[in-house]
Amino acid sequence: MITEQLDFTGRVAIVTGGATGIGYATALQFAKLGADVVICSRTVDELEAAAARIAAESGSRCLAVPTDVKDEDAVIALVQRTVDAFGRVDILVNNAGGTRMGPLESIPTRGWDSIFELNVRSAYFATREAGRHMIAQKSGAIVNISSGAGENGVRGGAHYSAAKSALQMFTRVTAAEWGKHGIRANCVAAGAIASERVLDAWKVAGLEPDDMGKAIPLRRTGTPDEMANMIVFFASDAASYITGQTIGVNGGPSLGGIPDA
């Protein structure tokens, strides 16, 4: 039964960027389904408060590990801390990411590199380190969080679009190389998901969620919980024969043609 395949009792999940938004919603779902969870971000107070809420609401253990995912040594320490605390790593969610938008002609080299460090290089660090333990135990699930920008591109985000596209191909190659070890890797491409920080960014840009939703077939923006649903599914035994895939959680495709009434 699918309900049994969504039981994570005895498993350990790492969720990067786990203090807010999609990461927090995902970590909370894993914990409520029985997993022990490790969350990381750079903001210590926010991270520790999130871990305390997750533990209180779920009854599972939740460890907060302050981490800058762009720092290789910090990511190595994150995975080692997880193994020291819980003895294993079964699930890795590379959720930490983001961008600063700008026209291609004015993106500085350091800005380009920074976006790749945050969205791709960090996922490589975490995948490599968690993968050592997954390979040894002959099992594991990795879920990378991309964006519709990685599938279709976005004006003002050449660096971000390229980085998220790279993350999707990294997912595909990870799945191909590590399937023999019982490890699955999949990717979820977020559409207009109204997390706290995204709402703040929209507000600064003068955008309202209702305005964003008008161009989406389902006529609304998505929620962090709706992203978390797909992430948890990909990590679960219910997705045991799915690997190397990218799926969009985006409210449907936006197509040209006859204008919608």
N, C-alpha and C positions, 0 to 999 in steps of 0.2 A: 504493500500500500504506500501511496505517496507520502502520507503523514509519517510513516516510519522512516522514510528516506530523508525526511527533513529533521531528523533527530541528530543533533551534534554533540550529544553527551560523550565526554571523554576526549573530545577534540580541542585543539588549540588554534586560535585564529589571531593573526596580526592584521590590524587595519591601520594603514598610515593616514594621516589627516583625520584621525578619529574623534577629535574633540567637538566638531560641529558638522552641520549639514549632512551630506550623503554618508560621510565616514561614520558620524555618530549614529545615524539611523541604522546603518549596516551592523556596527558593533553591537548595538542594543538588540537587534534581531538575532544575531548569533548567540548572544548571551541568554536571551529568553528561550532559545531552542537548545540550550544545554552546554554550549561551548564555554571554555575559559578564553578570555579575550585580552589581547594586549593592544592598546591604542597609543599612538604617538602624534605629537605635533611640537611646535617650538614654544608655544605659550604655556608655561608651566601651570599657572593658576587655573586657567580655562581647562586644561587637560585633566588635572587632578579632580576638578569639580565634575567633569563629564564621567570619569571613571567611577567616582562615588555614586553618581546617579544610576549608571548602568548596573553596578553591583546591587544597589538597593532595589531597583525595579525588577531585576532578573533572578537574584539569588545566586548567580554565577560569580566567579572571580573575574575581576577586571584590573589589569595592571597598567598604570600610566608610566610611559617611558619618554621623557622629553627628548626629542630628536629633531635635528635638522637633516632632512632626507637628502639634501644636496651634499652632505658631508659623508664621505665613504666610511671613515672610521666610526662615525656615529651610527650608521646603519648596521655595520658589523656588530657594534655593541648592542644595538636593539635586538637583533636576532639571538645573540648569545645570552642576553638577559632573559629572553623568552624561554630558551632551552633550560637555563639555570633555574628559572622559577617553575616551569611546568613540564619539563622533560622532553618536549617534542614541539614540532611545528607541523600542523596539518593543512592550514589554510593561510594564504597570503593575499591580501587585498591592497594593491597599489593604487590608492585613492588620492594621495596628495598630488596636487597640481594647481595650475592656474596660469594667468597671463596678464599682461598689460597691453592693451590694444594700441595700435599705431600704424600709420601708413608705411608701406614697404620702404619708401625712399628715405624715411627718417628713423628706421630701426637701427640703433647702434649695434656694433658687433657684440659688445658685452650684453646688451639686451637680448640679442638672438641666442647667445650661448646660455644665458641664465634660464631662458624658457626651456631649452633642451635639457639643461641640468635638472630642473625641477620636474619635468614631465616624462623624460625618457631615461636619463642617466640614473636618477634615483630608483626607478623601477628595475633597472639592470642590477644595481647594487643589491637591492632587497631580494630579487629573484635568485641571483647567484648565491647569496648567503643562506636564504631559506631553502633553496634547492639542494644544498649539500645535505641537509637533514632529511628532506623528502626523498632524495635518491637513496640514502642509506636505509630508510624505512620502507621503500618501495611503494610510496603512496603520497598523494598531496594534490591540492587544488589551488591554482593561482587565478585571480581575477584582476585584470587591469582596467582602470577606469579612463576611458577616452572621451571623445566628444564628437558631435556631428561635424565639427570643424575638421576632424581627421578623415571624414568620409567625403564631404562635399566642399570643404574649404570655407573660409569666411573673409570677406574684405576687412582690412585693418588687422588681420591676424595671420600674416604669412608665416611667421615663426611658430605660432601656436598650432596652426593647421598642419604644418610640416611635422612638428613634434608629435602631435596626436596620431598622425598617419604612421609615423615611425613606430609608435607604441603598438599600434594594431599589427604591424608586420612583425615586431618583436614577439608579440603574443603567438602569432601563427608559427614562427620558427621554434619558439620554446615548446609548443605543443608537438611539433614534428620530431624534435630531438629527444624530448623527455617522455614521450608516450610509453616507450619501452620500460621506463622505470615506474609505471603506474601513476604518472603525474599528468594532470589535465591543466590546460591554460586556456582561458577565454577572456573576452573583452566586452565591456558594456560601454556604448557610446551615448553619452548624455545629450539630450536635447535641452529645451528651455526648462530647467529644473529650478524651482523657486526656493532655493536654500537661503539661509539668513544673509550670507555674504553676497550671493547673487542679487538678492533683493536690494541690498545696499548699493551695489554697483549700478543696477538699473535706475535706482532713484537718483544717483549722481548724474546719470546720463539723461535724466528726464523721462524715463520710460516707466510705464505702469504694467503690472502683470496682465491686466485685461487687454491692454494694447498688444502685448507680446502674443497672447493667446489667439488673437483674431486670425493670424495666418496659419494656425495649426489645425489640422483636420478635426481633432477632438475639441477644438475651441477653448482650450485652457492650457496653462502651463502645468508642468508636472511637480511632484513633491519628492523630497528625499526618500520617503518611505517607498515610493514606487520604484525608484532606482534600487533601493536596498532589496526589494523583492526579487529582482532579477539577479543581483549579485549573490544573494543567498542561494537561489536556485542553482546557479552555475557551480557553486561550491559544494552542493549537496549530492547525495547518491542518486537523486532523481535525474541528474544530468550526467550519469556515469558513462554515457557513450557520446558525449558532446565535448569536443576539444578543438582548439584552433579557430574558434568562431568569434566574430564581432556582431553584436546585435544592438540596435538603437532603441533606446527608451525615450521616445520623442513625440508621442502623440500622433504619429502618422506622417506620411510623406507630403511635402509641399510640391505640387506639380504645376507646370504651365498649362496652357490650353484655354478652354472656355471659362470665363470668370464665374466664380461661385456666386450664387444668388444670396 
